[in-house]
Amino acid sequence: MKRRVLLQALPASLLLPAGLSQAQAQAYPAKPIRYIVPVAAGGGSDMVGRTVTERWGKLLNQSFVVDNQGGGGGVIACQATARAAPDGYTLLQGYVATHGTSPATRKVPYDAVKDFTPVGMIGGTPNVLVVNANLPVHTVQEFVEHLRARAGKLSYGSAGAGSLTHLTMELFKQQIQAFMVHIPYRGVAPAFTDLIGGQTQAMFPGLAAALPHIRGGRVRALAVTGGQRHPQLKDTPTLDELGYKGFDAMQWYGVVGPAGMPAPIVKQLNDTLNTVLQAPDMRDKLSIEAIEPMPMSPEQFGQFVRDDIARWTRLAKDRSIQLDS
């Protein structure tokens, strides 16, 4: 009885989770939510953010304001998010570079785990092993044999040193114990130009970027990463099917906020985000970028990020990939 009286006497704000005011608990979201996308407007990542937040805002009865902050490989956007108030009104669309490959290969001015609150996963698209259409190989095994017979004579392109396209091919080289010269480009578009032209022979791009060239016959798809075949490349096997393990990596997108966000707000955001992703037409909308929705709880997404960073950190150490040295 005394405890009940004491609790009733306490101010309501003291009974709420740390960092969550009574007004926030009752009214969130009471104003537009800033949604930082770490790339310039107009690209695939920007499209993902705008597609998701349009539907998400309707569920929350509040608008999202997409804030494109390109530059620094996502560093600028990550710093802006980490420094924001953890009140649920600033969110970041993190992805494999900001919360995976970059922290594994270079020193970044933020901690990809400690400086953020995981909200939820949006989805992912696999990488695909493609070769120049004139290369006389049609399977991964034929490619490996072709490569080993010409040690040091073949090269592969990437979207840049430390990118997912770079690290995935390095993982493949590690498994097949063969050598190819790495040619880094400033983005995947020029890398494709040289692959199609025959200056390089192979690449591991994201599926969305590769599909037009695969369908046009300019490159040949040999295998995809991920746990299962992709609906848009049903005849292309996964590397796992072919006996190459550890290739569940992919280009992924998820949502994080500043560290210390109140649990009730995180839950509200996660519940509504997952509702958006489970809508039947959302898969069709995201298929433009070959993305499969992957709803997760905040805890599952947080573990996913930690595992992705650990995966690429191990590979970077094994392959001596340290871009700050």
C-alpha positions in Angstrom: 0.0 0.0 0.0 2.8 2.4 0.9 4.6 1.6 -2.4 1.4 2.3 -4.4 0.9 5.6 -2.6 4.5 6.6 -3.3 4.3 5.8 -7.0 1.1 7.8 -7.2 2.9 10.7 -5.6 5.8 10.7 -8.0 5.7 13.0 -11.1 4.5 11.0 -14.1 7.7 12.0 -16.0 9.8 10.1 -13.5 8.0 6.8 -14.3 8.8 7.0 -18.0 11.9 5.4 -19.6 15.0 7.5 -19.5 15.1 10.2 -22.2 11.3 10.0 -22.9 9.2 12.8 -21.7 5.5 12.4 -21.0 4.6 14.6 -24.0 6.8 12.4 -26.3 5.2 9.2 -25.0 1.7 10.5 -25.6 2.2 12.4 -28.9 5.1 10.9 -30.9 5.4 11.7 -33.6 4.2 15.3 -33.1 6.2 16.8 -35.9 7.9 15.8 -39.2 10.7 13.2 -39.0 14.0 14.0 -40.6 15.2 11.0 -42.6 18.8 11.3 -43.7 19.9 9.4 -46.8 23.7 9.3 -47.2 23.7 9.8 -51.0 22.7 12.4 -53.4 19.1 12.6 -54.6 18.1 10.5 -57.6 20.0 7.2 -57.0 18.8 3.8 -56.0 19.3 4.4 -52.3 17.4 7.6 -52.5 14.5 5.8 -54.3 14.4 3.2 -51.5 14.2 5.9 -48.8 11.5 7.9 -50.5 9.4 4.8 -51.4 9.5 3.5 -47.8 9.0 6.8 -46.0 6.0 7.8 -48.1 4.0 4.7 -46.9 5.6 4.8 -43.4 4.5 8.4 -42.8 0.9 7.5 -43.6 1.0 4.9 -40.9 2.5 7.3 -38.3 0.2 10.1 -39.4 3.2 12.3 -39.8 5.4 13.3 -42.7 9.1 12.3 -43.3 11.4 14.9 -44.7 14.1 13.2 -46.8 17.5 14.9 -46.3 20.1 13.8 -48.8 23.6 14.2 -47.4 26.1 12.7 -49.8 29.8 12.9 -49.4 32.5 11.2 -47.5 31.2 7.7 -48.3 28.3 8.3 -45.8 30.5 9.8 -43.1 28.8 13.2 -43.1 25.4 11.7 -42.8 26.5 9.3 -40.0 28.0 12.1 -38.0 24.9 14.3 -38.4 22.7 11.4 -37.2 25.0 10.4 -34.3 25.0 14.1 -33.0 21.3 14.6 -33.2 19.0 14.4 -30.2 17.8 10.8 -29.6 14.2 11.7 -29.7 13.0 9.8 -32.8 12.9 12.9 -35.0 16.2 12.2 -36.8 16.7 8.8 -38.5 19.4 7.6 -41.0 19.1 5.1 -43.8 22.2 3.2 -43.1 23.5 0.6 -45.5 26.3 -1.9 -46.1 28.9 0.8 -46.6 28.1 3.0 -43.6 27.5 0.1 -41.2 29.5 -2.7 -42.7 32.4 -2.3 -45.2 33.7 1.2 -44.3 34.1 0.6 -40.6 35.9 -2.6 -41.5 38.4 -1.1 -44.0 39.1 2.4 -42.8 39.0 4.6 -39.7 35.7 6.4 -39.6 34.8 9.2 -37.1 31.9 7.3 -35.7 31.3 4.0 -34.0 28.9 2.1 -36.3 27.5 0.2 -33.3 27.8 2.4 -30.2 26.8 5.7 -31.8 23.5 4.4 -33.1 20.2 2.8 -32.2 19.0 0.1 -34.5 15.4 0.6 -35.7 14.9 -2.0 -38.3 16.0 -3.6 -41.6 14.5 -2.5 -44.9 15.8 -5.2 -47.2 18.7 -6.3 -49.4 19.8 -7.3 -52.8 22.5 -9.8 -53.7 25.7 -9.3 -55.5 26.2 -11.2 -58.7 29.3 -12.6 -60.3 29.4 -11.4 -63.9 32.0 -11.8 -66.6 32.6 -10.2 -70.0 30.2 -11.7 -72.5 33.1 -12.8 -74.7 34.9 -14.7 -72.0 34.6 -18.5 -72.9 33.0 -19.5 -69.6 29.4 -20.2 -68.7 29.7 -21.6 -65.1 31.6 -20.7 -62.0 33.7 -23.8 -62.3 34.7 -22.9 -65.9 35.5 -19.4 -64.7 37.7 -20.7 -61.9 39.6 -23.1 -64.3 40.0 -20.3 -66.8 41.3 -18.0 -64.1 43.8 -20.5 -62.7 45.1 -21.3 -66.2 45.9 -17.6 -66.7 47.3 -16.6 -63.3 47.9 -12.9 -63.0 46.6 -12.2 -66.5 43.0 -11.4 -65.7 41.6 -8.4 -63.8 38.4 -7.4 -62.1 36.8 -4.1 -61.6 35.1 -2.6 -58.5 33.1 0.5 -57.5 36.1 1.5 -55.4 38.6 0.3 -52.9 36.8 -1.0 -49.8 33.4 -1.2 -51.6 31.2 -4.3 -51.4 32.1 -5.1 -55.0 35.8 -5.1 -54.0 35.4 -7.1 -50.8 33.1 -9.7 -52.2 35.5 -10.5 -55.0 38.4 -10.7 -52.5 36.4 -13.2 -50.5 35.9 -15.2 -53.7 39.6 -15.1 -54.6 40.4 -16.2 -51.0 38.1 -19.3 -51.4 39.3 -20.3 -54.9 42.9 -19.5 -54.1 43.5 -17.7 -57.3 44.8 -14.3 -58.3 43.2 -11.4 -60.3 44.4 -7.8 -60.5 42.0 -5.4 -58.8 41.1 -2.3 -60.8 39.1 0.2 -58.6 36.9 2.7 -60.3 35.0 5.8 -59.0 31.6 4.1 -59.0 30.0 1.0 -60.6 29.1 2.7 -63.9 32.7 3.2 -65.2 33.6 -0.2 -63.9 30.8 -1.7 -66.1 32.0 0.4 -69.1 35.4 -1.3 -68.9 34.0 -4.8 -68.2 31.8 -4.6 -71.2 34.7 -3.3 -73.3 36.9 -6.1 -72.2 39.5 -4.0 -70.3 38.5 -6.1 -67.2 37.0 -9.6 -67.2 34.8 -9.9 -64.1 33.0 -8.0 -61.4 30.8 -8.6 -58.4 28.2 -5.7 -58.6 24.9 -5.4 -56.9 22.1 -7.1 -58.8 20.2 -3.9 -59.5 23.1 -2.3 -61.3 23.9 -5.5 -63.2 20.4 -6.5 -64.4 20.2 -4.2 -67.5 23.6 -5.4 -68.7 22.7 -9.1 -68.1 19.4 -8.7 -69.9 21.1 -6.9 -72.7 23.6 -9.7 -73.1 26.6 -7.4 -72.5 27.7 -9.4 -69.4 27.0 -13.0 -68.3 25.8 -13.9 -64.8 27.4 -16.9 -63.2 26.2 -16.9 -59.6 24.6 -14.7 -56.9 25.3 -14.2 -53.3 22.6 -14.8 -50.7 20.8 -17.8 -49.2 18.5 -18.5 -52.1 18.1 -17.7 -55.8 16.8 -14.3 -56.7 13.3 -14.1 -58.3 14.8 -11.9 -61.1 17.6 -14.4 -61.9 15.9 -17.8 -61.2 18.2 -19.7 -63.5 21.4 -18.4 -61.8 22.6 -20.5 -58.9 23.8 -19.2 -55.5 27.4 -19.6 -54.6 26.3 -21.5 -51.6 24.6 -24.1 -54.0 27.9 -24.5 -55.7 29.8 -25.2 -52.5 31.2 -21.7 -51.8 30.3 -20.8 -48.3 30.0 -17.5 -46.5 28.5 -15.6 -49.5 25.3 -14.5 -47.8 26.6 -10.9 -47.9 24.5 -8.4 -49.9 23.8 -4.8 -50.5 21.4 -3.9 -47.7 19.5 -0.9 -46.3 18.3 -0.4 -42.8 17.2 2.4 -40.4 19.1 3.6 -37.4 18.8 6.6 -35.1 21.2 8.3 -32.6 22.3 6.2 -29.6 19.9 6.3 -26.6 16.6 6.5 -28.4 13.7 5.5 -26.0 12.5 1.9 -26.4 8.8 2.8 -26.8 9.6 5.1 -29.8 11.9 2.5 -31.3 9.2 -0.1 -31.0 6.6 2.2 -32.6 9.0 2.9 -35.5 9.9 -0.8 -35.9 6.3 -2.0 -35.8 5.1 0.5 -38.4 8.2 0.0 -40.6 7.6 -3.8 -40.6 4.0 -3.2 -41.5 5.0 -1.2 -44.5 7.5 -3.9 -45.6 4.9 -6.6 -45.4 2.4 -4.9 -47.7 2.1 -7.1 -50.8 2.8 -4.2 -53.2 6.0 -3.0 -51.4 7.9 -6.0 -52.8 6.9 -4.8 -56.3 7.9 -1.3 -55.5 11.4 -2.3 -54.2 11.9 -4.8 -57.0 13.0 -1.8 -59.2 16.2 -2.0 -57.2 16.0 -5.8 -57.0 15.5 -5.5 -53.2 13.7 -8.1 -51.2 12.1 -6.8 -48.0 13.6 -8.2 -44.8 11.6 -7.1 -41.8 13.5 -7.6 -38.5 13.2 -6.6 -34.9 15.5 -3.9 -33.6 17.5 -6.6 -31.8 17.8 -8.7 -34.9 18.9 -5.8 -37.0 21.5 -4.7 -34.4 23.0 -8.2 -34.5 22.9 -8.2 -38.3 25.0 -5.0 -38.3 27.5 -6.4 -35.8 27.9 -9.6 -37.8 28.4 -7.7 -41.1 31.1 -5.5 -39.6 32.8 -8.6 -38.1 32.6 -10.5 -41.4 34.3 -7.7 -43.4 36.8 -6.9 -40.7 38.1 -10.5 -40.7 38.4 -10.4 -44.5 40.1 -7.0 -44.5 42.6 -8.3 -42.0 43.2 -11.5 -43.9 43.6 -9.7 -47.2 45.6 -6.8 -45.7 43.0 -4.3 -46.9 43.4 -1.1 -44.7 42.6 2.0 -46.7 44.1 4.4 -44.1 47.6 3.0 -44.3 
